[in-house]
Amino acid sequence: MSGGEIIVIFIVILLLFGSEKIPDLAQTLGKGMREFQKAKDEIQSELTRSVADVKNDLEDATRSIQSEVEGIKSELAREAEAADAHLAGDGQNGDNAIKSESSDTFFGDGI
């Protein structure tokens, strides 16, 4: 807005409301602006708190999931080690059984 437009608007307001009503109008306008600013600040702080709460909930859920994943990984690692040990033991027992059978077959059982 240019300076001329503002002067025209001020003259129209002066003619509509009169010089006695302008201070009351300005006071009412000021109160309205303060209340609007207060409401805006309250909404902004509520949104900030809500975002912080959601962020904390997501971080808690992430930590919980990571903990469970780590538990599952360690359990799978233990089971894999146990399976390796079992297979290694079976392999030695199987080799001994094969050697025993082959020697019995080759040399005979005295039959």
N, CA, C and O atoms as CSV, one atom per row, in Angstrom:
chain,resi,resn,atom,element,x,y,z
A,1,MET,N,N,0.828,-1.175,0.000
A,1,MET,CA,C,0.000,0.000,0.000
A,1,MET,C,C,0.875,1.242,0.000
A,1,MET,O,O,1.913,1.305,0.659
A,2,SER,N,N,0.442,2.180,-0.725
A,2,SER,CA,C,1.192,3.435,-0.762
A,2,SER,C,C,0.676,4.371,0.328
A,2,SER,O,O,-0.340,4.095,0.966
A,3,GLY,N,N,1.373,5.462,0.531
A,3,GLY,CA,C,0.989,6.424,1.558
A,3,GLY,C,C,-0.362,7.045,1.302
A,3,GLY,O,O,-1.119,7.274,2.244
A,4,GLY,N,N,-0.690,7.327,0.039
A,4,GLY,CA,C,-1.974,7.917,-0.323
A,4,GLY,C,C,-3.135,7.007,0.008
A,4,GLY,O,O,-4.169,7.470,0.489
A,5,GLU,N,N,-2.976,5.710,-0.246
A,5,GLU,CA,C,-4.036,4.745,0.058
A,5,GLU,C,C,-4.293,4.674,1.555
A,5,GLU,O,O,-5.443,4.594,1.985
A,6,ILE,N,N,-3.242,4.701,2.341
A,6,ILE,CA,C,-3.393,4.654,3.795
A,6,ILE,C,C,-4.145,5.892,4.293
A,6,ILE,O,O,-4.999,5.777,5.172
A,7,ILE,N,N,-3.842,7.059,3.750
A,7,ILE,CA,C,-4.527,8.292,4.159
A,7,ILE,C,C,-6.007,8.220,3.794
A,7,ILE,O,O,-6.854,8.630,4.586
A,8,VAL,N,N,-6.325,7.713,2.626
A,8,VAL,CA,C,-7.726,7.573,2.216
A,8,VAL,C,C,-8.453,6.624,3.158
A,8,VAL,O,O,-9.565,6.922,3.596
A,9,ILE,N,N,-7.845,5.490,3.474
A,9,ILE,CA,C,-8.468,4.529,4.400
A,9,ILE,C,C,-8.684,5.178,5.763
A,9,ILE,O,O,-9.741,4.995,6.367
A,10,PHE,N,N,-7.699,5.936,6.264
A,10,PHE,CA,C,-7.817,6.607,7.556
A,10,PHE,C,C,-8.958,7.625,7.538
A,10,PHE,O,O,-9.690,7.728,8.522
A,11,ILE,N,N,-9.129,8.367,6.469
A,11,ILE,CA,C,-10.211,9.356,6.352
A,11,ILE,C,C,-11.573,8.654,6.347
A,11,ILE,O,O,-12.515,9.129,6.981
A,12,VAL,N,N,-11.680,7.527,5.634
A,12,VAL,CA,C,-12.935,6.774,5.598
A,12,VAL,C,C,-13.283,6.270,6.993
A,12,VAL,O,O,-14.436,6.347,7.416
A,13,ILE,N,N,-12.287,5.756,7.705
A,13,ILE,CA,C,-12.517,5.267,9.069
A,13,ILE,C,C,-12.950,6.426,9.972
A,13,ILE,O,O,-13.871,6.268,10.774
A,14,LEU,N,N,-12.307,7.573,9.854
A,14,LEU,CA,C,-12.652,8.756,10.643
A,14,LEU,C,C,-14.092,9.189,10.357
A,14,LEU,O,O,-14.824,9.544,11.281
A,15,LEU,N,N,-14.499,9.163,9.096
A,15,LEU,CA,C,-15.864,9.555,8.743
A,15,LEU,C,C,-16.898,8.538,9.246
A,15,LEU,O,O,-17.976,8.922,9.699
A,16,LEU,N,N,-16.571,7.250,9.168
A,16,LEU,CA,C,-17.516,6.212,9.586
A,16,LEU,C,C,-17.683,6.161,11.106
A,16,LEU,O,O,-18.804,6.071,11.608
A,17,PHE,N,N,-16.586,6.216,11.824
A,17,PHE,CA,C,-16.639,5.997,13.267
A,17,PHE,C,C,-16.561,7.287,14.088
A,17,PHE,O,O,-16.981,7.290,15.245
A,18,GLY,N,N,-16.063,8.331,13.553
A,18,GLY,CA,C,-15.924,9.582,14.292
A,18,GLY,C,C,-14.656,9.564,15.130
A,18,GLY,O,O,-14.064,8.516,15.387
A,19,SER,N,N,-14.260,10.764,15.547
A,19,SER,CA,C,-12.988,10.873,16.277
A,19,SER,C,C,-13.071,10.287,17.679
A,19,SER,O,O,-12.043,9.926,18.253
A,20,GLU,N,N,-14.262,10.185,18.241
A,20,GLU,CA,C,-14.397,9.645,19.594
A,20,GLU,C,C,-14.303,8.123,19.610
A,20,GLU,O,O,-13.838,7.565,20.604
A,21,LYS,N,N,-14.706,7.453,18.596
A,21,LYS,CA,C,-14.715,5.985,18.543
A,21,LYS,C,C,-13.383,5.390,18.090
A,21,LYS,O,O,-13.144,4.203,18.315
A,22,ILE,N,N,-12.527,6.162,17.469
A,22,ILE,CA,C,-11.269,5.615,16.934
A,22,ILE,C,C,-10.377,5.049,18.040
A,22,ILE,O,O,-9.833,3.963,17.839
A,23,PRO,N,N,-10.183,5.703,19.199
A,23,PRO,CA,C,-9.356,5.085,20.246
A,23,PRO,C,C,-9.935,3.756,20.745
A,23,PRO,O,O,-9.185,2.809,20.983
A,24,ASP,N,N,-11.257,3.680,20.906
A,24,ASP,CA,C,-11.877,2.420,21.317
A,24,ASP,C,C,-11.665,1.341,20.260
A,24,ASP,O,O,-11.385,0.186,20.582
A,25,LEU,N,N,-11.800,1.728,19.016
A,25,LEU,CA,C,-11.591,0.794,17.911
A,25,LEU,C,C,-10.147,0.295,17.880
A,25,LEU,O,O,-9.892,-0.893,17.682
A,26,ALA,N,N,-9.212,1.216,18.079
A,26,ALA,CA,C,-7.796,0.825,18.089
A,26,ALA,C,C,-7.492,-0.098,19.275
A,26,ALA,O,O,-6.722,-1.049,19.145
A,27,GLN,N,N,-8.104,0.191,20.435
A,27,GLN,CA,C,-7.895,-0.648,21.618
A,27,GLN,C,C,-8.461,-2.052,21.380
A,27,GLN,O,O,-7.818,-3.047,21.713
A,28,THR,N,N,-9.632,-2.125,20.817
A,28,THR,CA,C,-10.248,-3.413,20.507
A,28,THR,C,C,-9.414,-4.184,19.480
A,28,THR,O,O,-9.229,-5.395,19.596
A,29,LEU,N,N,-8.926,-3.475,18.497
A,29,LEU,CA,C,-8.082,-4.108,17.483
A,29,LEU,C,C,-6.795,-4.642,18.119
A,29,LEU,O,O,-6.345,-5.737,17.781
A,30,GLY,N,N,-6.203,-3.877,19.036
A,30,GLY,CA,C,-4.989,-4.315,19.738
A,30,GLY,C,C,-5.231,-5.555,20.576
A,30,GLY,O,O,-4.417,-6.478,20.578
A,31,LYS,N,N,-6.369,-5.580,21.299
A,31,LYS,CA,C,-6.715,-6.765,22.103
A,31,LYS,C,C,-6.880,-7.993,21.203
A,31,LYS,O,O,-6.404,-9.084,21.517
A,32,GLY,N,N,-7.555,-7.789,20.099
A,32,GLY,CA,C,-7.760,-8.900,19.156
A,32,GLY,C,C,-6.445,-9.441,18.619
A,32,GLY,O,O,-6.262,-10.651,18.484
A,33,MET,N,N,-5.537,-8.529,18.317
A,33,MET,CA,C,-4.228,-8.965,17.804
A,33,MET,C,C,-3.444,-9.708,18.880
A,33,MET,O,O,-2.779,-10.701,18.586
A,34,ARG,N,N,-3.518,-9.228,20.143
A,34,ARG,CA,C,-2.818,-9.915,21.236
A,34,ARG,C,C,-3.391,-11.319,21.454
A,34,ARG,O,O,-2.644,-12.280,21.634
A,35,GLU,N,N,-4.703,-11.424,21.435
A,35,GLU,CA,C,-5.328,-12.737,21.619
A,35,GLU,C,C,-4.991,-13.678,20.459
A,35,GLU,O,O,-4.761,-14.869,20.666
A,36,PHE,N,N,-4.965,-13.147,19.271
A,36,PHE,CA,C,-4.573,-13.958,18.112
A,36,PHE,C,C,-3.144,-14.458,18.277
A,36,PHE,O,O,-2.868,-15.629,18.018
A,37,GLN,N,N,-2.233,-13.585,18.704
A,37,GLN,CA,C,-0.832,-13.972,18.906
A,37,GLN,C,C,-0.723,-15.026,20.008
A,37,GLN,O,O,0.041,-15.984,19.888
A,38,LYS,N,N,-1.499,-14.839,21.086
A,38,LYS,CA,C,-1.483,-15.802,22.193
A,38,LYS,C,C,-1.974,-17.172,21.721
A,38,LYS,O,O,-1.369,-18.197,22.036
A,39,ALA,N,N,-3.071,-17.180,20.965
A,39,ALA,CA,C,-3.600,-18.444,20.440
A,39,ALA,C,C,-2.602,-19.111,19.500
A,39,ALA,O,O,-2.428,-20.329,19.527
A,40,LYS,N,N,-1.948,-18.303,18.670
A,40,LYS,CA,C,-0.948,-18.849,17.744
A,40,LYS,C,C,0.217,-19.477,18.516
A,40,LYS,O,O,0.695,-20.553,18.158
A,41,ASP,N,N,0.670,-18.800,19.578
A,41,ASP,CA,C,1.771,-19.335,20.384
A,41,ASP,C,C,1.376,-20.630,21.092
A,41,ASP,O,O,2.177,-21.560,21.184
A,42,GLU,N,N,0.125,-20.688,21.597
A,42,GLU,CA,C,-0.344,-21.911,22.249
A,42,GLU,C,C,-0.407,-23.079,21.268
A,42,GLU,O,O,0.006,-24.193,21.592
A,43,ILE,N,N,-0.913,-22.824,20.099
A,43,ILE,CA,C,-0.993,-23.884,19.081
A,43,ILE,C,C,0.402,-24.347,18.689
A,43,ILE,O,O,0.648,-25.544,18.538
A,44,GLN,N,N,1.306,-23.402,18.526
A,44,GLN,CA,C,2.671,-23.744,18.143
A,44,GLN,C,C,3.350,-24.575,19.234
A,44,GLN,O,O,4.035,-25.551,18.925
A,45,SER,N,N,3.170,-24.205,20.501
A,45,SER,CA,C,3.800,-24.970,21.579
A,45,SER,C,C,3.173,-26.359,21.705
A,45,SER,O,O,3.872,-27.329,21.997
A,46,GLU,N,N,1.868,-26.459,21.487
A,46,GLU,CA,C,1.211,-27.763,21.526
A,46,GLU,C,C,1.718,-28.663,20.400
A,46,GLU,O,O,1.966,-29.850,20.614
A,47,LEU,N,N,1.870,-28.107,19.221
A,47,LEU,CA,C,2.415,-28.890,18.105
A,47,LEU,C,C,3.845,-29.339,18.397
A,47,LEU,O,O,4.220,-30.471,18.092
A,48,THR,N,N,4.637,-28.451,18.988
A,48,THR,CA,C,6.016,-28.799,19.325
A,48,THR,C,C,6.046,-29.941,20.334
A,48,THR,O,O,6.837,-30.875,20.199
A,49,ARG,N,N,5.177,-29.863,21.352
A,49,ARG,CA,C,5.125,-30.939,22.354
A,49,ARG,C,C,4.668,-32.249,21.715
A,49,ARG,O,O,5.213,-33.312,22.014
A,50,SER,N,N,3.673,-32.171,20.840
A,50,SER,CA,C,3.167,-33.381,20.195
A,50,SER,C,C,4.231,-34.037,19.321
A,50,SER,O,O,4.386,-35.258,19.326
A,51,VAL,N,N,4.949,-33.226,18.584
A,51,VAL,CA,C,6.019,-33.759,17.736
A,51,VAL,C,C,7.103,-34.405,18.600
A,51,VAL,O,O,7.624,-35.465,18.255
A,52,ALA,N,N,7.441,-33.766,19.723
A,52,ALA,CA,C,8.456,-34.324,20.621
A,52,ALA,C,C,7.975,-35.655,21.200
A,52,ALA,O,O,8.756,-36.600,21.312
A,53,ASP,N,N,6.685,-35.735,21.572
A,53,ASP,CA,C,6.148,-36.992,22.104
A,53,ASP,C,C,6.189,-38.104,21.058
A,53,ASP,O,O,6.574,-39.233,21.363
A,54,VAL,N,N,5.797,-37.788,19.839
A,54,VAL,CA,C,5.825,-38.789,18.765
A,54,VAL,C,C,7.264,-39.237,18.501
A,54,VAL,O,O,7.528,-40.423,18.304
A,55,LYS,N,N,8.187,-38.276,18.500
A,55,LYS,CA,C,9.591,-38.605,18.271
A,55,LYS,C,C,10.113,-39.532,19.367
A,55,LYS,O,O,10.815,-40.502,19.080
A,56,ASN,N,N,9.771,-39.235,20.622
A,56,ASN,CA,C,10.209,-40.096,21.727
A,56,ASN,C,C,9.603,-41.488,21.605
A,56,ASN,O,O,10.287,-42.484,21.842
A,57,ASP,N,N,8.321,-41.567,21.237
A,57,ASP,CA,C,7.686,-42.873,21.057
A,57,ASP,C,C,8.365,-43.673,19.946
A,57,ASP,O,O,8.581,-44.877,20.085
A,58,LEU,N,N,8.698,-43.004,18.850
A,58,LEU,CA,C,9.380,-43.692,17.747
A,58,LEU,C,C,10.773,-44.169,18.166
A,58,LEU,O,O,11.193,-45.268,17.805
A,59,GLU,N,N,11.482,-43.341,18.925
A,59,GLU,CA,C,12.811,-43.744,19.395
A,59,GLU,C,C,12.712,-44.930,20.331
A,59,GLU,O,O,13.535,-45.841,20.249
A,60,ASP,N,N,11.714,-44.948,21.234
A,60,ASP,CA,C,11.508,-46.088,22.129
A,60,ASP,C,C,11.199,-47.352,21.335
A,60,ASP,O,O,11.745,-48.419,21.618
A,61,ALA,N,N,10.325,-47.230,20.343
A,61,ALA,CA,C,9.974,-48.389,19.520
A,61,ALA,C,C,11.186,-48.891,18.745
A,61,ALA,O,O,11.385,-50.098,18.607
A,62,THR,N,N,11.997,-47.962,18.238
A,62,THR,CA,C,13.202,-48.348,17.496
A,62,THR,C,C,14.169,-49.099,18.399
A,62,THR,O,O,14.719,-50.129,18.010
A,63,ARG,N,N,14.377,-48.574,19.616
A,63,ARG,CA,C,15.281,-49.259,20.558
A,63,ARG,C,C,14.755,-50.640,20.908
A,63,ARG,O,O,15.530,-51.592,21.006
A,64,SER,N,N,13.441,-50.761,21.098
A,64,SER,CA,C,12.844,-52.049,21.438
A,64,SER,C,C,13.031,-53.049,20.299
A,64,SER,O,O,13.393,-54.203,20.530
A,65,ILE,N,N,12.785,-52.603,19.082
A,65,ILE,CA,C,12.937,-53.490,17.919
A,65,ILE,C,C,14.396,-53.891,17.741
A,65,ILE,O,O,14.691,-55.054,17.463
A,66,GLN,N,N,15.314,-52.933,17.901
A,66,GLN,CA,C,16.733,-53.253,17.772
A,66,GLN,C,C,17.160,-54.259,18.831
A,66,GLN,O,O,17.950,-55.160,18.548
A,67,SER,N,N,16.645,-54.114,20.045
A,67,SER,CA,C,16.970,-55.049,21.117
A,67,SER,C,C,16.470,-56.452,20.780
A,67,SER,O,O,17.182,-57.438,20.971
A,68,GLU,N,N,15.240,-56.530,20.277
A,68,GLU,CA,C,14.701,-57.832,19.905
A,68,GLU,C,C,15.477,-58.453,18.748
A,68,GLU,O,O,15.720,-59.660,18.741
A,69,VAL,N,N,15.863,-57.643,17.778
A,69,VAL,CA,C,16.640,-58.145,16.642
A,69,VAL,C,C,17.993,-58.674,17.129
A,69,VAL,O,O,18.445,-59.733,16.694
A,70,GLU,N,N,18.625,-57.935,18.024
A,70,GLU,CA,C,19.923,-58.386,18.566
A,70,GLU,C,C,19.750,-59.698,19.317
A,70,GLU,O,O,20.596,-60.586,19.210
A,71,GLY,N,N,18.662,-59.834,20.078
A,71,GLY,CA,C,18.394,-61.089,20.792
A,71,GLY,C,C,18.207,-62.254,19.833
A,71,GLY,O,O,18.732,-63.345,20.056
A,72,ILE,N,N,17.454,-62.014,18.763
A,72,ILE,CA,C,17.220,-63.065,17.770
A,72,ILE,C,C,18.521,-63.428,17.069
A,72,ILE,O,O,18.792,-64.604,16.825
A,73,LYS,N,N,19.337,-62.405,16.741
A,73,LYS,CA,C,20.618,-62.679,16.078
A,73,LYS,C,C,21.524,-63.524,16.971
A,73,LYS,O,O,22.153,-64.469,16.496
A,74,SER,N,N,21.597,-63.189,18.266
A,74,SER,CA,C,22.473,-63.959,19.158
A,74,SER,C,C,21.935,-65.373,19.346
A,74,SER,O,O,22.712,-66.323,19.436
A,75,GLU,N,N,20.599,-65.521,19.407
A,75,GLU,CA,C,20.021,-66.860,19.535
A,75,GLU,C,C,20.304,-67.687,18.283
A,75,GLU,O,O,20.639,-68.868,18.387
A,76,LEU,N,N,20.175,-67.086,17.106
A,76,LEU,CA,C,20.481,-67.803,15.863
A,76,LEU,C,C,21.956,-68.176,15.789
A,76,LEU,O,O,22.305,-69.255,15.310
A,77,ALA,N,N,22.825,-67.277,16.266
A,77,ALA,CA,C,24.260,-67.578,16.263
A,77,ALA,C,C,24.555,-68.756,17.181
A,77,ALA,O,O,25.344,-69.633,16.827
A,78,ARG,N,N,23.923,-68.788,18.373
A,78,ARG,CA,C,24.127,-69.919,19.293
A,78,ARG,C,C,23.630,-71.215,18.669
A,78,ARG,O,O,24.290,-72.250,18.762
A,79,GLU,N,N,22.465,-71.156,18.033
A,79,GLU,CA,C,21.923,-72.364,17.404
A,79,GLU,C,C,22.803,-72.823,16.244
A,79,GLU,O,O,22.976,-74.024,16.036
A,80,ALA,N,N,23.354,-71.885,15.493
A,80,ALA,CA,C,24.237,-72.257,14.388
A,80,ALA,C,C,25.512,-72.904,14.921
A,80,ALA,O,O,25.997,-73.882,14.352
A,81,GLU,N,N,26.058,-72.360,16.012
A,81,GLU,CA,C,27.254,-72.957,16.610
A,81,GLU,C,C,26.954,-74.359,17.135
A,81,GLU,O,O,27.756,-75.279,16.974
A,82,ALA,N,N,25.787,-74.511,17.766
A,82,ALA,CA,C,25.402,-75.829,18.271
A,82,ALA,C,C,25.231,-76.814,17.113
A,82,ALA,O,O,25.642,-77.970,17.214
A,83,ALA,N,N,24.628,-76.359,16.023
A,83,ALA,CA,C,24.453,-77.232,14.862
A,83,ALA,C,C,25.803,-77.605,14.254
A,83,ALA,O,O,26.012,-78.755,13.867
A,84,ASP,N,N,26.729,-76.630,14.165
A,84,ASP,CA,C,28.065,-76.929,13.657
A,84,ASP,C,C,28.765,-77.952,14.534
A,84,ASP,O,O,29.385,-78.892,14.036
A,85,ALA,N,N,28.661,-77.763,15.850
A,85,ALA,CA,C,29.300,-78.709,16.771
A,85,ALA,C,C,28.675,-80.092,16.642
A,85,ALA,O,O,29.385,-81.097,16.666
A,86,HIS,N,N,27.362,-80.149,16.506
A,86,HIS,CA,C,26.674,-81.425,16.358
A,86,HIS,C,C,27.073,-82.112,15.059
A,86,HIS,O,O,27.319,-83.318,15.029
A,87,LEU,N,N,27.132,-81.328,13.986
A,87,LEU,CA,C,27.536,-81.899,12.698
A,87,LEU,C,C,28.984,-82.349,12.730
A,87,LEU,O,O,29.323,-83.386,12.159
A,88,ALA,N,N,29.834,-81.592,13.383
A,88,ALA,CA,C,31.237,-81.988,13.475
A,88,ALA,C,C,31.365,-83.276,14.279
A,88,ALA,O,O,32.167,-84.143,13.933
A,89,GLY,N,N,30.582,-83.410,15.349
A,89,GLY,CA,C,30.593,-84.640,16.148
A,89,GLY,C,C,30.051,-85.813,15.365
A,89,GLY,O,O,30.620,-86.903,15.439
A,90,ASP,N,N,28.979,-85.639,14.618
A,90,ASP,CA,C,28.399,-86.696,13.798
A,90,ASP,C,C,29.363,-87.096,12.691
A,90,ASP,O,O,29.440,-88.269,12.325
A,91,GLY,N,N,30.078,-86.156,12.172
A,91,GLY,CA,C,31.038,-86.455,11.111
A,91,GLY,C,C,32.136,-87.374,11.623
A,91,GLY,O,O,32.531,-88.309,10.927
A,92,GLN,N,N,32.633,-87.123,12.823
A,92,GLN,CA,C,33.675,-87.985,13.390
A,92,GLN,C,C,33.108,-89.351,13.728
A,92,GLN,O,O,33.743,-90.367,13.446
A,93,ASN,N,N,31.929,-89.395,14.325
A,93,ASN,CA,C,31.295,-90.676,14.646
A,93,ASN,C,C,30.977,-91.440,13.376
A,93,ASN,O,O,31.131,-92.661,13.337
A,94,GLY,N,N,30.542,-90.758,12.354
A,94,GLY,CA,C,30.235,-91.400,11.079
A,94,GLY,C,C,31.496,-91.952,10.430
A,94,GLY,O,O,31.466,-93.043,9.862
A,95,ASP,N,N,32.606,-91.219,10.502
A,95,ASP,CA,C,33.875,-91.708,9.953
A,95,ASP,C,C,34.315,-92.958,10.685
A,95,ASP,O,O,34.757,-93.918,10.054
A,96,ASN,N,N,34.204,-92.966,11.997
A,96,ASN,CA,C,34.588,-94.140,12.790
A,96,ASN,C,C,33.705,-95.328,12.464
A,96,ASN,O,O,34.196,-96.453,12.373
A,97,ALA,N,N,32.404,-95.100,12.286
A,97,ALA,CA,C,31.485,-96.191,11.947
A,97,ALA,C,C,31.813,-96.738,10.570
A,97,ALA,O,O,31.772,-97.951,10.366
A,98,ILE,N,N,32.134,-95.882,9.633
A,98,ILE,CA,C,32.478,-96.324,8.276
A,98,ILE,C,C,33.775,-97.129,8.313
A,98,ILE,O,O,33.876,-98.179,7.679
A,99,LYS,N,N,34.770,-96.636,9.057
A,99,LYS,CA,C,36.041,-97.378,9.160
A,99,LYS,C,C,35.829,-98.749,9.777
A,99,LYS,O,O,36.416,-99.736,9.334
A,100,SER,N,N,34.976,-98.807,10.817
A,100,SER,CA,C,34.707,-100.073,11.487
A,100,SER,C,C,34.015,-101.039,10.546
A,100,SER,O,O,34.381,-102.212,10.482
A,101,GLU,N,N,33.025,-100.564,9.821
A,101,GLU,CA,C,32.305,-101.428,8.884
A,101,GLU,C,C,33.212,-101.887,7.748
A,101,GLU,O,O,33.144,-103.040,7.322
A,102,SER,N,N,34.060,-100.986,7.257
A,102,SER,CA,C,34.905,-101.376,6.140
A,102,SER,C,C,35.961,-102.378,6.592
A,102,SER,O,O,36.307,-103.288,5.838
A,103,SER,N,N,36.475,-102.227,7.799
A,103,SER,CA,C,37.477,-103.188,8.249
A,103,SER,C,C,36.826,-104.538,8.528
A,103,SER,O,O,37.430,-105.579,8.269
A,104,ASP,N,N,35.591,-104.533,9.056
A,104,ASP,CA,C,34.888,-105.774,9.301
A,104,ASP,C,C,34.574,-106.470,7.968
A,104,ASP,O,O,34.667,-107.693,7.874
A,105,THR,N,N,34.220,-105.728,6.984
A,105,THR,CA,C,33.878,-106.296,5.694
A,105,THR,C,C,35.123,-106.839,5.003
A,105,THR,O,O,35.096,-107.918,4.412
A,106,PHE,N,N,36.197,-106.090,5.084
A,106,PHE,CA,C,37.402,-106.478,4.383
A,106,PHE,C,C,38.065,-107.673,5.045
A,106,PHE,O,O,38.441,-108.641,4.384
A,107,PHE,N,N,38.203,-107.588,6.376
A,107,PHE,CA,C,38.904,-108.658,7.080
A,107,PHE,C,C,37.971,-109.759,7.528
A,107,PHE,O,O,38.406,-110.865,7.846
A,108,GLY,N,N,36.730,-109.464,7.553
A,108,GLY,CA,C,35.755,-110.476,7.942
A,108,GLY,C,C,35.576,-110.524,9.443
A,108,GLY,O,O,36.435,-110.075,10.202
A,109,ASP,N,N,34.480,-111.058,9.851
A,109,ASP,CA,C,34.165,-111.204,11.275
A,109,ASP,C,C,34.514,-112.581,11.756
A,109,ASP,O,O,34.056,-113.016,12.812
A,110,GLY,N,N,35.275,-113.229,11.032
A,110,GLY,CA,C,35.614,-114.587,11.391
A,110,GLY,C,C,34.617,-115.575,10.824
A,110,GLY,O,O,34.509,-116.708,11.292
A,111,ILE,N,N,33.903,-115.142,9.829
A,111,ILE,CA,C,32.904,-116.000,9.208
A,111,ILE,C,C,33.561,-116.807,8.143
A,111,ILE,O,O,32.901,-117.609,7.481
